[in-house]
Amino acid sequence: MMTLDELSGPSNRSLLLVHGRDFKPGSDNYMDLSIAALRAGIERDYPGHVGGFDALQKHIAWYGDLSEKILLGHGRKYDVDLDIGDRRNALNALREIKERKRFGIRQYDCLPGKSAIPEFVVNLTAPVLGSVGLAMPLLGSVAKDFAAYFDAKLDFADKARERVRTKLCELMDRDERIMLMTHGTGSVIAYDVLWQLSHDPSLSDQYGNKKVECWVTLGSPLGDSNVQKRLLGTKEKTGERFPANVISWHNVAAEDDYTCHDNTLADDFKKMLKQHLVSAVHDYRIFNLAVRYGKSNPHSSIGYYIHPRTSKIISDWLE
């Protein structure tokens, strides 16, 4: 029997990455760093699956230029060379951790600038602000591109969804076995796209029966009740409220990552299981050891990608 490490030809499995909010260093640079982090995790924990990972077709749904336009328009500045360098430094430091057991609380507690305050504040205030209609204005003050996604007066959401939908449909058209890996805001965009493919009359006839084998959400805000109120389908009747095209859903949330302050999704989307719309929704709590600009950054995509939990999810899927 041929092993995964002996695979050399093209694979019918595809990995589609969807990045998160804020400035990003261009699609090629982001993709190279992301794949390097994912591969480093596989090589560290499951060296026998490196060949299978290398054989994967790898793609990215890119909307970073749309976010950049929003952020620059609000006076934000961005040094792309510095960002690339800092991301590389973060990846190189994480590569030096040679054992998966070292991705735990002991190492996390030693990181510079580690703080639980942002997550604590969001946990405390989000329900209150949501009840009085202030959650979105607050979001707009700290994450203008994410707030723009929910602003009906802008076309940001339509354009971002179109980018993700185009890539995903290309893979579905080729009958690929798909792992969809989404970080932060990217998981919200992907959710809406999955709902569109399931229920939008202009798309569901062609894509309603197509499946994503494995959806991995990293640092996702989908557990936030204020976000859930704004998802596509949230006002639909029960049978059409949720996407119906995911087989297995794995949600990974890092300690102190305020973006996923509500870190469990199985409870929020249990009706999908009850209605047989998804086979499983798994929640995992991890410690993200990434350090960006000399300070702990528990939302860092590099830290999520290289983490042993992510490596195991990929390895299990490859098997």
FIBATOR-933221 format. One record per residue: residue in three letters; x, y, z of N, C-alpha, C in turn; residue number from 1. Coordinates in steps of 0.2 Angstrom, whole numbers, plus 2048, in hexadecimal, padded with zeros to 3 digits. Each point is the difference from the previous one (the first is absolute). Layout:
# residues N
ALA:X:Y:Z:X:Y:Z:X:Y:Z:NUM
...
END
This chain:
# residues 319
MET:804:7FA:800:7FC:806:800:804:806:800:1
MET:7FF:805:7FC:804:806:800:7FE:805:806:2
THR:806:802:803:7FF:804:806:7FF:808:7FD:3
LEU:7FD:804:805:7FF:807:7FF:807:803:7FE:4
ASP:805:7FE:803:807:803:7FE:803:7FE:7FA:5
GLU:7FD:7FB:7FC:802:7FE:7FA:7FC:803:7FA:6
LEU:7FB:804:802:7FC:803:7FB:804:805:7FC:7
SER:800:800:7FA:804:805:7FC:7FC:804:7FB:8
GLY:7FA:7FD:7FE:7FC:803:7FB:7FB:805:803:9
PRO:7FC:803:7FC:7FB:805:802:7FB:7FC:804:10
SER:7FD:804:805:7FB:7FD:805:7F9:802:7FE:11
ASN:7FB:7FD:802:7F9:802:7FF:7FE:804:806:12
ARG:804:801:805:7FF:803:806:802:807:7FF:13
SER:7FC:805:802:802:807:800:7FF:804:807:14
LEU:805:804:801:800:804:806:7FE:807:7FE:15
LEU:7FB:803:803:7FE:807:7FE:801:804:806:16
LEU:804:805:800:801:804:806:7FC:807:7FF:17
VAL:7FD:802:805:7FD:807:800:802:804:806:18
HIS:804:805:7FF:803:804:805:7FB:804:804:19
GLY:803:803:805:7FC:805:804:800:807:7FF:20
ARG:7FE:804:804:800:807:7FF:807:804:801:21
ASP:800:806:800:806:804:800:805:800:7FA:22
PHE:805:804:801:805:800:7FA:803:7F9:7FF:23
LYS:801:7FE:7FA:804:7FA:7FE:805:801:7FB:24
PRO:806:7FC:800:805:802:7FC:800:7FD:7F9:25
GLY:7FA:801:7FC:800:7FD:7FA:7FE:7F9:800:26
SER:7FC:7FE:7FB:7FE:7F9:7FF:806:7FB:800:27
ASP:805:801:7FC:805:7FB:7FF:804:800:807:28
ASN:802:805:803:804:800:806:7FC:7FD:806:29
TYR:7F9:801:800:7FC:7FD:805:800:7F9:7FF:30
MET:7FF:7FE:7FA:7FF:7F9:7FE:806:7FC:802:31
ASP:806:803:7FE:807:7FC:801:801:7FF:808:32
LEU:7FE:806:804:802:7FF:807:7FB:7FB:803:33
SER:7F9:801:7FE:7FB:7FB:803:802:7F9:7FE:34
ILE:801:7FE:7FA:802:7F9:7FE:806:7FE:804:35
ALA:805:805:801:806:7FE:803:7FF:7FE:808:36
ALA:7FB:804:803:7FE:7FE:807:7FC:7FA:800:37
LEU:7FC:7FF:7FC:7FC:7F9:800:804:7FA:7FF:38
ARG:805:801:7FB:804:7FB:7FE:805:7FE:806:39
ALA:802:805:804:805:800:805:7FC:7FC:806:40
GLY:7FA:801:801:7FC:7FC:805:800:7F9:7FE:41
ILE:7FE:7FF:7FA:7FF:7F9:7FD:807:7FC:801:42
GLU:806:803:7FE:806:7FD:800:802:7FF:807:43
ARG:7FE:804:805:802:7FF:807:7FC:7FA:803:44
ASP:7FA:800:7FF:7FC:7FB:803:7FE:7FA:7FC:45
TYR:800:800:7FA:7FE:7FB:7FB:804:7FF:7FA:46
PRO:806:7FF:801:805:800:7FA:7FE:7FC:7FB:47
GLY:7FD:7FA:801:7FE:7FC:7FB:7FA:802:7FC:48
HIS:7FD:806:801:7FB:803:7FC:802:806:7FD:49
VAL:807:802:800:802:806:7FC:7FF:7FF:7F9:50
GLY:801:7FA:7FD:7FF:7FF:7F9:7F9:801:7FE:51
GLY:7FB:7FD:804:7F9:802:7FF:7FE:807:800:52
PHE:803:804:805:7FF:807:800:803:803:7FA:53
ASP:806:7FE:7FE:803:804:7FA:7FC:7FE:7FA:54
ALA:7FD:7FB:800:7FC:7FE:7FA:7F9:804:7FF:55
LEU:7FE:803:806:7FA:804:800:800:805:7FB:56
GLN:7FB:801:7FC:7FF:807:7FD:7FE:805:805:57
LYS:804:806:7FF:7FF:805:805:7FE:806:7FD:58
HIS:7FB:804:803:7FD:806:7FD:7FE:805:806:59
ILE:800:806:7FE:7FE:805:805:7FA:804:7FC:60
ALA:7FB:802:804:7FB:805:7FE:802:806:803:61
TRP:802:805:7FC:803:806:802:7FC:806:800:62
TYR:7FF:804:805:7FC:806:800:804:805:804:63
GLY:807:7FF:801:804:805:804:800:807:7FD:64
ASP:800:800:7FA:800:807:7FC:7F9:804:802:65
LEU:7FB:7FC:801:7F9:804:802:801:802:807:66
SER:803:7FC:805:801:803:807:805:805:800:67
GLU:805:800:7FC:805:805:800:7FD:807:7FE:68
LYS:7FC:800:7FB:7FC:806:7FE:7FC:803:805:69
ILE:7FD:7FC:804:7FC:802:805:804:804:806:70
LEU:805:7FC:802:805:802:805:804:806:7FE:71
LEU:802:801:7FA:804:806:7FE:7FB:806:800:72
GLY:7FA:7FE:7FE:7FB:806:800:7FE:803:806:73
HIS:802:7FC:806:7FF:802:806:806:803:804:74
GLY:805:801:7FC:807:803:802:805:7FB:803:75
ARG:7FE:7F9:7FF:805:7FB:803:806:800:7FB:76
LYS:806:7FF:803:806:7FF:7FC:803:7F9:800:77
TYR:803:7FE:7FB:803:7F9:800:807:800:7FC:78
ASP:804:7FC:804:807:7FF:7FD:800:7F9:7FE:79
VAL:800:7FE:7FA:7FF:7F9:7FE:807:7FC:801:80
ASP:805:803:7FF:807:7FD:801:801:7FE:807:81
LEU:7FE:805:805:801:7FF:807:7FB:7FA:802:82
ASP:7FA:800:7FD:7FB:7FB:802:802:7F9:7FE:83
ILE:803:7FF:7FA:803:7FA:7FD:805:7FE:805:84
GLY:805:804:801:805:7FE:805:7FE:7FE:807:85
ASP:7FB:803:802:7FE:7FE:807:7FC:7FA:800:86
ARG:7FD:7FE:7FB:7FC:7FA:7FF:805:7FA:7FF:87
ARG:806:802:7FC:805:7FB:800:803:7FE:806:88
ASN:802:806:804:803:7FF:807:7FB:7FC:804:89
ALA:7FA:801:800:7FB:7FC:804:800:7F9:7FE:90
LEU:800:7FE:7FA:800:7FA:7FD:807:7FC:802:91
ASN:805:803:7FF:807:7FD:802:800:7FF:807:92
ALA:7FE:804:805:800:7FE:807:7FB:7FA:801:93
LEU:7FA:800:7FD:7FC:7FA:801:803:7FA:7FD:94
ARG:804:800:7FB:803:7FA:7FD:805:7FD:805:95
GLU:803:804:805:805:7FE:804:7FD:7FC:806:96
ILE:7F9:800:800:7FD:7FB:805:7FF:7F9:7FD:97
LYS:804:7FC:802:800:7F9:7FD:7FC:7FB:802:98
GLU:7FC:801:806:7FC:7FB:803:7F9:803:801:99
ARG:7FB:7FC:7FE:7F9:803:800:7FE:801:807:100
LYS:802:7FC:805:7FE:801:807:802:807:803:101
ARG:805:803:7FC:802:807:803:7FB:806:7FE:102
PHE:7FB:7FE:7FC:7FB:805:7FE:7FB:800:806:103
GLY:802:801:806:7FB:800:805:800:807:805:104
ILE:7FD:7FF:805:7FF:806:804:807:803:803:105
ARG:804:7FB:802:807:802:803:803:805:7FB:106
GLN:801:7FE:7FA:804:804:7FB:7FC:806:7FF:107
TYR:7F9:800:7FF:7FC:806:7FF:801:805:805:108
ASP:800:7FE:807:800:805:805:807:803:800:109
CYS:805:7FE:7FD:806:803:7FF:801:805:7FB:110
LEU:7FB:801:7FC:800:804:7FA:800:807:802:111
PRO:804:805:7FD:800:807:801:7F9:803:7FF:112
GLY:7FE:804:804:7FA:804:7FF:7FA:7FC:800:113
LYS:800:7FA:803:7FA:7FC:800:7FA:803:804:114
SER:7FA:801:7FE:7FB:803:804:7F9:7FD:7FE:115
ALA:7FC:7FF:805:7F9:7FD:7FF:7FB:806:800:116
ILE:803:806:801:7FB:806:801:7FC:801:7FA:117
PRO:802:800:7FA:7FC:801:7FA:7FA:7FB:800:118
GLU:802:7FA:801:7FA:7FA:7FF:7FC:801:806:119
PHE:802:802:806:7FC:801:806:7FB:806:7FE:120
VAL:802:805:7FE:7FC:806:7FE:7FB:7FE:7FB:121
VAL:802:7FD:7FB:7FB:7FE:7FB:7FB:7FC:803:122
ASN:802:7FB:804:7FB:7FB:803:7FB:804:804:123
LEU:802:805:804:7FC:803:804:7FB:805:7FD:124
THR:803:804:7FB:7FC:805:7FD:7FC:7FE:7FA:125
ALA:802:7FB:7FC:7FC:7FE:7FA:7F9:7FF:801:126
PRO:7FE:7FC:805:7F8:7FF:800:7FD:807:802:127
VAL:803:804:804:7FC:806:802:800:805:7FA:128
LEU:806:801:7FD:800:804:7FA:7FB:7FE:7FA:129
GLY:800:7F9:7FF:7FB:7FE:7FB:7F9:801:802:130
SER:7FE:800:806:7F9:801:802:7FE:807:7FF:131
VAL:805:805:800:7FE:807:800:802:802:7F9:132
GLY:802:7FC:7FB:802:802:7FA:807:803:7FF:133
LEU:804:7FF:804:807:804:800:805:7FB:7FD:134
ALA:7FF:7FA:7FF:805:7FB:7FF:804:802:7F9:135
MET:7FC:801:7FB:803:802:7F9:803:806:800:136
PRO:7FE:806:804:804:806:800:807:7FF:803:137
LEU:800:7FC:806:806:7FE:803:805:7FC:7FB:138
LEU:7FD:7FB:7FD:804:7FD:7FB:803:804:7FB:139
GLY:7FC:805:7FD:802:805:7FB:806:804:803:140
SER:801:801:806:805:804:803:807:7FC:800:141
VAL:7FF:7F9:801:806:7FC:801:802:7FC:7FA:142
ALA:7FB:7FE:7FC:801:7FC:7FA:7FC:803:7FA:143
LYS:802:805:7FD:7FC:803:7FB:7FE:7FC:7FA:144
ASP:805:7FC:7FE:7FF:7FC:7FA:7FA:7FA:802:145
PHE:800:7FE:806:7FB:7FB:802:7FA:803:801:146
ALA:800:806:802:7F9:804:801:7FE:801:7F9:147
ALA:804:802:7FB:7FE:801:7F9:7FD:7FA:7FD:148
TYR:801:7FA:802:7FD:7FA:7FE:7F9:800:801:149
PHE:7FE:803:806:7F9:800:802:7FC:807:7FE:150
ASP:804:804:7FD:7FD:807:7FE:7FC:7FF:7F9:151
ALA:7F9:800:800:7FC:7FF:7FA:801:806:7FB:152
LYS:803:805:802:801:806:7FC:806:7FF:7FC:153
LEU:805:7FB:801:806:7FF:7FD:7FF:7F9:7FC:154
ASP:805:800:7FB:800:7F9:7FC:805:7FC:802:155
PHE:803:801:806:806:7FC:802:7FE:7F8:801:156
ALA:7FA:7FF:803:7FE:7F9:801:7FF:7FD:7FA:157
ASP:7FC:803:7FB:7FF:7FD:7F9:806:7FE:7FD:158
LYS:805:804:800:807:7FF:7FC:804:7FB:804:159
ALA:800:800:806:804:7FB:804:7FC:7F9:7FF:160
ARG:7FA:7FF:801:7FD:7FA:7FF:801:7FD:7F9:161
GLU:800:805:7FB:801:7FE:7F9:807:7FD:7FF:162
ARG:805:803:803:807:7FD:800:800:7F9:803:163
VAL:7FD:7FF:805:800:7F9:804:7FC:7FB:7FC:164
ARG:7FA:803:7FD:7FB:7FB:7FD:803:7FE:7F9:165
THR:804:804:7FD:803:7FE:7F9:805:7FB:801:166
LYS:804:800:805:805:7FB:801:7FD:7FA:802:167
LEU:7FB:800:805:7FD:7FA:802:7FC:7FC:7FB:168
CYS:7FD:804:7FC:7FC:7FD:7FA:805:7FD:7FB:169
GLU:805:803:7FF:805:7FD:7FB:802:7F9:803:170
LEU:801:7FF:806:802:7FA:803:7FA:7FB:800:171
MET:7FA:802:801:7FB:7FC:800:7FE:7FE:7F9:172
ASP:801:804:7FB:7FF:7FE:7F9:805:7FB:7FE:173
ARG:806:7FF:803:805:7FB:7FE:7FF:7FA:805:174
ASP:7FA:800:804:7FF:7FA:804:806:7FF:805:175
GLU:803:805:802:806:7FF:805:7FD:7FE:807:176
ARG:804:7FD:803:7FF:7FF:808:803:805:803:177
ILE:7FC:804:804:802:807:802:800:800:807:178
MET:806:803:802:801:803:807:800:807:800:179
LEU:7FB:804:803:7FF:807:800:803:802:807:180
MET:805:804:800:803:803:806:800:807:800:181
THR:7FC:803:805:7FF:807:801:802:803:806:182
HIS:803:806:800:802:803:806:7FC:806:801:183
GLY:7FE:801:807:7FD:806:802:7FA:802:7FC:184
THR:800:806:7FD:7FB:803:7FC:7FE:7FB:7FA:185
GLY:805:7FD:7FD:800:7FC:7FB:7FA:7FA:801:186
SER:800:7FE:806:7FB:7FB:802:7F9:803:7FF:187
VAL:7FF:806:801:7F9:803:800:7FE:801:7F8:188
ILE:805:802:7FC:7FF:800:7F9:7FF:7F9:7FD:189
ALA:804:7FB:802:7FF:7FA:7FE:7F9:7FD:802:190
TYR:7FE:801:806:7F9:7FE:802:7FB:803:7FB:191
ASP:800:806:7FF:7FB:803:7FC:800:7FD:7F9:192
VAL:806:7FF:7FD:801:7FD:7FA:7FD:7F9:800:193
LEU:801:7FC:805:7FE:7F9:800:7F8:800:800:194
TRP:7FD:805:804:7F9:801:800:7FD:802:7F9:195
GLN:804:804:7FD:7FD:802:7F9:800:7FA:7FB:196
LEU:805:7FC:801:801:7FA:7FB:7FA:7FB:802:197
SER:7FE:800:806:7FB:7FB:803:7F9:802:7FE:198
HIS:7FF:807:800:7F9:802:800:7FE:806:7FB:199
ASP:805:803:7FD:7FF:806:7FC:7FE:7FC:7F9:200
PRO:7FA:802:7FE:7FD:7FD:7FA:804:800:7FA:201
SER:804:805:7FF:805:801:7FA:806:7FB:801:202
LEU:801:7FD:806:806:7FC:801:7FF:7F9:802:203
SER:7FA:7FF:804:7FF:7FA:803:7FE:7FA:7FB:204
ASP:7FE:802:7FA:7FE:7FA:7FB:807:7FD:7FE:205
GLN:805:804:7FF:806:7FD:7FE:805:7FE:806:206
TYR:7FF:803:806:805:7FF:805:7FD:7FD:806:207
GLY:7FA:800:801:7FC:7FE:806:802:7F9:802:208
ASN:802:7FC:7FC:802:7F9:802:808:7FF:800:209
LYS:803:805:7FF:808:7FF:800:802:801:808:210
LYS:805:7FD:802:802:800:807:807:802:801:211
VAL:801:803:805:807:802:803:801:7FA:805:212
GLU:805:7FC:7FF:801:7FA:805:802:803:807:213
CYS:804:805:800:803:802:807:800:807:800:214
TRP:7FD:804:804:800:807:801:804:801:807:215
VAL:805:804:800:804:801:806:800:808:801:216
THR:7FD:802:806:7FF:807:801:805:801:806:217
LEU:804:805:7FF:806:802:805:7FF:807:802:218
GLY:7FF:801:807:7FF:807:803:7F9:803:7FD:219
SER:7FB:7FC:800:7FA:802:7FC:7FB:804:805:220
PRO:7FE:806:7FD:7FB:804:804:7F8:7FD:7FF:221
LEU:800:7FA:7FD:7F9:7FE:7FF:7FC:7FE:806:222
GLY:803:7FF:806:7FD:7FF:806:7FD:806:803:223
ASP:801:806:7FE:7FE:806:802:7F9:801:7FE:224
SER:7FB:801:805:7F9:801:7FE:7FF:806:7FC:225
ASN:804:805:800:7FF:806:7FC:801:7FF:7F9:226
VAL:806:7FC:7FF:801:7FD:7F9:7FB:7FC:7FE:227
GLN:7FE:7FB:804:7FB:7FB:7FD:7F9:804:7FE:228
LYS:7FF:805:803:7FA:804:7FE:800:803:7F9:229
ARG:806:800:7FD:802:803:7FA:802:7FB:7FA:230
LEU:800:7FA:802:802:7FB:7FB:7FA:7FF:7FB:231
LEU:802:7FE:7FA:7FB:7FF:7FB:7FC:7FA:802:232
GLY:7F9:800:7FF:7FC:7FA:802:7FD:801:807:233
THR:803:804:804:7FE:800:808:7F8:802:801:234
LYS:7FD:803:7FB:7F9:801:800:7FC:7FB:7FD:235
GLU:803:7FC:7FD:7FC:7FB:7FC:7FD:7FA:804:236
LYS:7FB:7FD:7FE:7FD:7FA:803:805:7FB:802:237
THR:7FF:7FC:804:804:7FB:803:804:7FC:7FA:238
GLY:7FC:7FD:7FB:803:7FC:7FB:805:804:7FC:239
GLU:800:806:7FF:804:804:7FC:805:805:804:240
ARG:800:7FF:806:804:805:804:808:7FF:800:241
PHE:802:7F9:7FF:807:7FF:800:803:7FD:7FA:242
PRO:806:801:7FF:803:7FC:7FA:7FF:7F9:801:243
ALA:800:7FC:7FA:7FF:7F9:800:805:7FC:7FC:244
ASN:806:803:7FF:805:7FD:7FC:807:7FF:803:245
VAL:800:7FF:807:806:7FF:803:7FF:7F9:804:246
ILE:805:7FB:7FF:800:7FA:803:802:800:807:247
SER:806:803:801:803:800:807:803:807:801:248
TRP:7FE:803:806:802:807:802:805:7FF:806:249
HIS:806:803:800:804:800:805:802:808:802:250
ASN:7FE:801:806:801:807:802:806:801:805:251
VAL:805:804:7FF:806:800:804:800:807:803:252
ALA:800:801:807:800:807:803:806:800:805:253
ALA:803:806:800:806:800:804:7FE:804:806:254
GLU:803:7FE:806:800:804:806:801:807:7FF:255
ASP:7FC:805:803:801:807:800:800:803:7F9:256
ASP:7FD:7FC:7FB:7FF:803:7F9:7F9:803:800:257
TYR:800:807:801:7F9:803:801:7FC:800:7FA:258
THR:803:7FE:7FA:7FB:800:7FA:7FC:7FA:801:259
CYS:802:7FB:803:7FB:7FA:801:7FF:7FF:808:260
HIS:7FE:806:803:7FF:800:807:7FB:7FB:802:261
ASP:7FB:7FF:7FC:7FB:7FA:801:803:7FA:7FC:262
ASN:804:7FC:803:804:7FB:7FD:7FD:7FA:7FE:263
THR:7FA:7FF:801:7FD:7F9:7FE:7FA:802:7FB:264
LEU:800:7FB:7FB:7FB:801:7FA:7FB:7FA:800:265
ALA:802:7FB:803:7FC:7FA:800:7F9:801:803:266
ASP:800:805:806:7FA:801:803:7FC:805:7FC:267
ASP:803:805:7FC:7FD:805:7FC:7FC:7FD:7FA:268
PHE:804:7FB:7FD:7FD:7FD:7FA:7FE:7F9:801:269
LYS:7FE:7FE:806:7FD:7F9:801:7FA:7FE:7FC:270
LYS:7FC:805:7FE:7FB:7FE:7FC:802:7FE:7F9:271
MET:806:801:7FE:802:7FD:7F9:801:7F9:801:272
LEU:802:7FE:806:801:7F9:801:7F9:7FC:801:273
LYS:7FC:804:803:7F9:7FD:801:7FC:7FF:7F9:274
GLN:802:805:7FC:7FC:7FF:7F9:805:7FC:7FB:275
HIS:805:7FD:803:804:7FC:7FB:803:804:7FA:276
LEU:802:807:802:803:804:7FB:808:7FF:800:277
VAL:803:7FE:806:807:7FF:801:801:7FA:804:278
SER:805:7FC:7FF:801:7FA:804:803:801:806:279
ALA:804:805:801:803:802:807:803:807:800:280
VAL:7FF:803:806:803:806:802:805:7FF:806:281
HIS:806:801:7FF:805:7FF:805:803:806:802:282
ASP:800:802:807:804:805:803:806:7FF:803:283
TYR:805:804:7FF:807:7FE:803:802:807:803:284
ARG:803:800:806:803:806:803:808:7FF:800:285
ILE:803:805:7FE:807:7FF:7FF:804:806:803:286
PHE:807:800:800:804:805:802:804:802:7FA:287
ASN:7FF:806:7FE:803:803:7FA:807:803:802:288
LEU:805:7FD:7FE:807:803:803:803:805:7FB:289
ALA:7FC:803:7FB:803:805:7FC:802:806:804:290
VAL:806:803:7FE:802:807:802:801:804:7FA:291
ARG:7FC:806:800:800:804:7FB:803:807:803:292
TYR:805:803:7FD:802:806:802:802:800:807:293
GLY:803:7FB:803:802:7FF:807:7FB:7FF:805:294
LYS:7FA:7FE:7FD:7FA:7FF:805:7FC:7FB:7FE:295
SER:7FD:7FC:805:7FC:7FA:7FF:7FA:803:7FC:296
ASN:7FF:7FC:7FA:7FA:801:7FC:7FC:7FA:7FF:297
PRO:7FB:7FE:805:7FC:7FA:7FF:7FC:7FF:7FA:298
HIS:7FF:805:7FC:7FC:800:7FA:804:7FF:7FA:299
SER:807:7FF:801:804:800:7FA:7FE:7FA:7FC:300
SER:800:801:7F9:7FE:7FA:7FC:806:7FB:800:301
ILE:806:803:800:806:7FB:800:800:7FC:806:302
GLY:7FE:802:806:800:7FC:806:7FA:7FB:7FF:303
TYR:7FB:802:7FD:7FB:7FB:7FF:802:7FA:7FB:304
TYR:803:802:7FB:802:7FC:7FA:805:7FA:803:305
ILE:804:802:804:806:7FC:802:7FE:7FC:806:306
HIS:7FA:801:803:7FF:7FD:806:7FE:7F8:7FF:307
PRO:802:7FC:805:7FF:7F9:800:7F9:7FE:7FE:308
ARG:7FB:804:803:7F9:7FE:7FF:7FE:801:7F8:309
THR:803:805:7FD:7FE:801:7F9:804:7FA:7FC:310
SER:806:7FF:802:804:7FA:7FD:7FC:7FA:800:311
LYS:7FD:7FE:806:7FC:7FA:801:7FA:800:7FB:312
ILE:7FD:806:800:7FA:800:7FC:801:7FE:7F8:313
ILE:806:804:7FE:802:7FE:7F9:802:7F9:7FF:314
SER:804:7FE:805:802:7F9:7FF:7FB:7FB:800:315
ASP:7FB:801:805:7FA:7FB:800:7FC:801:7F9:316
TRP:800:805:7FD:7FC:801:7FA:804:7FD:7FA:317
LEU:806:800:800:805:7FD:7FB:7FF:7F8:800:318
GLU:7FF:7FE:806:7FF:7F9:801:7F9:7FD:7FE:319
END
